[in-house]
Amino acid sequence: MKTIYPDATTALDGLLFDGMHLCVGGFGLCGIPERLIDALQVAEVKDLTIASNNAGIDNEGLGKLLRSKQVKKMISSYVGENKEFERQYLSGELEVEFCPQGTLAERCRAGGAGIPGFYTKTGVGTQVAEGKEVKNFDGEDYILERGIYADLCLIKGWKADRAGNLIFRKTARNFNAPMATAGKICVAEVEEIVEVGELDPDAIHLPSIYVKRLIDGSPYDKKIEFRMTRERGDAS
């Protein structure tokens, strides 16, 4: 496969179909593959099941796909700042599978490692455990969680070399790294592509074997999910 593509639309060419399952990286508005999300919206692919920590905010990130009614189901840990997400869920327009944040990351990591399921204490005795197998280990109950493996993974990195080796920056590493492995095809967008050999091999977070298609999505505008301000104190 050719690794580097000129833009998000060509990078997704031939990969999209209605009803597909996706893993989409990001944490709030940090580290979201916004160019690839925009290309999904333009492609008008629908009935999507998306595993992502959250669904962005209204009209940003995956919130755009909610507005255009392209999402059938979200597997997420947080609804928080997205009013359209909340509205569609409460009105029955959107199916939501709530999943604890660490469990969601591990479900994606497990799927990428070929592990179909694992047991965890997180959620035992709560609604999270409803309908799931419970097993006792050493006197403690654990619930069975299934690994996630998608048709397509969309991620955002900081830097990549032309071979597709990739580095994440800070919080963007939380979900992008495990989700990159959890699907048949991983498409990545980054802020900068450098020549092979320019990245320190010890600093590589995601080896090129996982990245099938890559785009340079720059320039990016830093979007603020929730702005907090306070009045200046008296300088005297």
C-alpha positions, 0 to 999 in steps of 0.5 A: 500500500502507498503510505502517504496521501495528499489529503483526507478524502483520497486517504479514505478512498475505497475504505468507507461503507454504510454501517461500518465500525470505527475507532476514532482517537482523541481526548475531548478536542485534543488529538482528534483526527479532524481532517479525517472526520471532515472527510467522513462528513463529506462522504455522507457515509451513515449508520456508523458505530464509533468507539471514541472516548467522547463525541467532541463538542457541538459542531467540532470533532465527532459532533459534526457527524452527530449533527449530520445524523451519520452516527447510529451508535457511540461507544464512549465514556463521556458525554459531557460537553456535547449537547447534541449527543445528550439530546439524541441519546435522551430522545432515542435517536442515538444508541449509546454504550457507556464504557468506563474510560480505562476499560474502553482504552483496554478494550481497544488495546485487547482487540488490537492484540487479538484478545477477544475479552478480559475480566475487570473489577471496574463496573462490578455491582453497577449498571455497567455489569448488566448483561455481562458474565461475572466470574470470581477470582480469589474471592473477588467478582470481575466482569467480562469485557469484550475487545473492540476490533473495528473496520477502520481506525482514524487517529491523529499524531504529532509527527511521522516519518515518511515510512509511517512511524509515528509520535503522539504528543502528551494527552493525544497518546491516551486513546490514539495509541491503543485505537491505532491497532484495533482495526483492519486499517489505520489511517493517520493524520499528523502535524508534520511528516519528516524524512526517515531517520529524523525521528529518534527510534526510542521515541516512536510510539506507534511503529509504521506496521500499523499505519496503512495510510498517512496524511499531513493535515497541517495547519491546525487551529488549537480549539478550546473545549471549555474555556475558564477565565478569572478576573485579574487580581489587584496589581498593587 
